[in-house]
Amino acid sequence: MDVSIAFNTLLLFLLFSAIFPLSSFSAANQPRYAKKPNTPSSHNHHLSSSAVFKVQGNVYPLGHYTVTLNIGYPPKLYDLDIDSGSDLTWVQCDAPCKGCTKPRNQLYKPNHNLVQCMDPLCSEVHLSTESTDYNCASPDDQCDYEVEYADHGSSLGVLVRDYIPFQFINGSVVRPRVAFGCGYDQKFSGSTSPPSTAGVLGLGNGRASILSQLHSLGLIRNVVGHCLSARGGGFLFFGDDFIPSSGIVWTSMLPGSSEKHYSSGPAELFFNGKTANVKGLELIFDSGSSYTYLNSQAYQAVVDLVTKDLKGKQLKRATEDPSLPICWKGSKSFNSLSDVKKYFKPLGLSFTRDKNLQMHLPPEAYLIITKHGNVCLGILDGTEVGLENLNIIGDISLQDKMVIYDNEKQQIGWVSSNCDTFPNVDRDLEGNFAHPYTTNLDIFGDRCPASYEETD
Ligand SMILES: *[C@@H]1O[C@H](CO)[C@@H](O)[C@H](O)[C@H]1NC(C)=O
């Protein structure tokens, strides 16, 4: 197919939340505005630091954004799909493997470092992925995992624990031992080509995520953010040092939401500044999804409004373009979104609980130009693909924004941002940092040139 749709939101929780809508979680036993007790790591705030990673990829044609992470000792580089819609990080495993797409020398080889099934982290993984049927027969059994994503792709494997070195912006390199999955049985959803990445970097806040593990070790504040450029690439950070001091729009996470994925709302849909009469949308912020998915009702409203608004303009439906369900062509083929922007109006999401709180979706945040020179709608019908009533804000709508998932304060924030400019610690951050700034990709680049080159 033309386009691979990375779509990594954890399926099992989606099913769960479809049965028990998030709004039915009682706020009574989880006061949203209660002050959090001081955890050990918040005492250590002055010690904790941040780490930043270069992001590669794009919405179209690749369909994913990735970071390259050093794992193991000696470290090897793995390109991982960044996914704020799931917790568990896994890499393709050098074991008899079904569905490994990388050459063998780029797979992760377990080295007597399997996590045992009595390890508390093992039950955390099972809590967040399979609800019940897990038992640990013998304490030194390995810890198996299985994750299934909303696009019906899946990974099955075993948990391992290994060194993942992080270069922090204070200059220190720390090598915590972190648990992650070694996946030896991957399935891909039928309609898309197998992902070219070595695995998934789960950015959720479940205990098993790398974010939570680094936080429990007192290394970072429980905050993660990304800035995905519409021109491809961008950056990802752990910790709170990169949060701009002003300009961010913050909205609270739905109670309990961050443990599985980050959601907020309810929101009302706007088209060209006027209400589209669609209200009560709960939104999952999901960097693992290339496109944005709305429930049928909201999707249909968008399609109707956009279609109606195109009447009399020079765009015709391009049903022969297989890239996405709805495409239009012009009299000449389009090269970039700037050729078509004038034909389309902005969409907007207005968060009904917080006054005047909006997410603006200019045409760039919901359209792509295909290699056939047509423009296509990057908002899809979620109900049709089995998401029922859920709504997913995917990469296309998160581009050129800094998006911050702040688990300390239980809020999600965003601000328009130029994601092409990698943050410069000396320029952008106050404080004295001991070393000139480097990215995490550079840590071992000079020492392991061979593995560095393998990543392309
Ligand atoms: C830098 O930050 C890391 C991670 O929080 C911490 O472990 C380390 O001690 C810090 N180094 C210095 C020199 O403060």
The ligand as a MOL file (V3000), in Angstrom:
LIG
                    3D

  0  0  0     0  0            999 V3000
M  V30 BEGIN CTAB
M  V30 COUNTS 14 14 0 0 0
M  V30 BEGIN ATOM
M  V30 1 C 22.5510 14.8870 36.3180 0
M  V30 2 O 21.2510 14.3270 36.2610 0
M  V30 3 C 21.2100 12.9350 36.4910 0
M  V30 4 C 19.7940 12.4700 36.2530 0
M  V30 5 O 18.8780 13.1350 37.0400 0
M  V30 6 C 21.7000 12.6330 37.9040 0
M  V30 7 O 21.6700 11.2360 38.1360 0
M  V30 8 C 23.1210 13.1470 38.0430 0
M  V30 9 O 23.5700 12.9700 39.3680 0
M  V30 10 C 23.1780 14.6260 37.6830 0
M  V30 11 N 24.5610 15.0370 37.6370 0
M  V30 12 C 24.9940 16.1370 38.2160 0
M  V30 13 C 26.4520 16.4510 38.0260 0
M  V30 14 O 24.2590 16.8600 38.8780 0
M  V30 END ATOM
M  V30 BEGIN BOND
M  V30 1 1 1 2
M  V30 2 1 1 10
M  V30 3 1 2 3
M  V30 4 1 3 4
M  V30 5 1 3 6
M  V30 6 1 4 5
M  V30 7 1 6 7
M  V30 8 1 6 8
M  V30 9 1 8 9
M  V30 10 1 8 10
M  V30 11 1 10 11
M  V30 12 1 11 12
M  V30 13 1 12 13
M  V30 14 2 12 14
M  V30 END BOND
M  V30 END CTAB
M  END
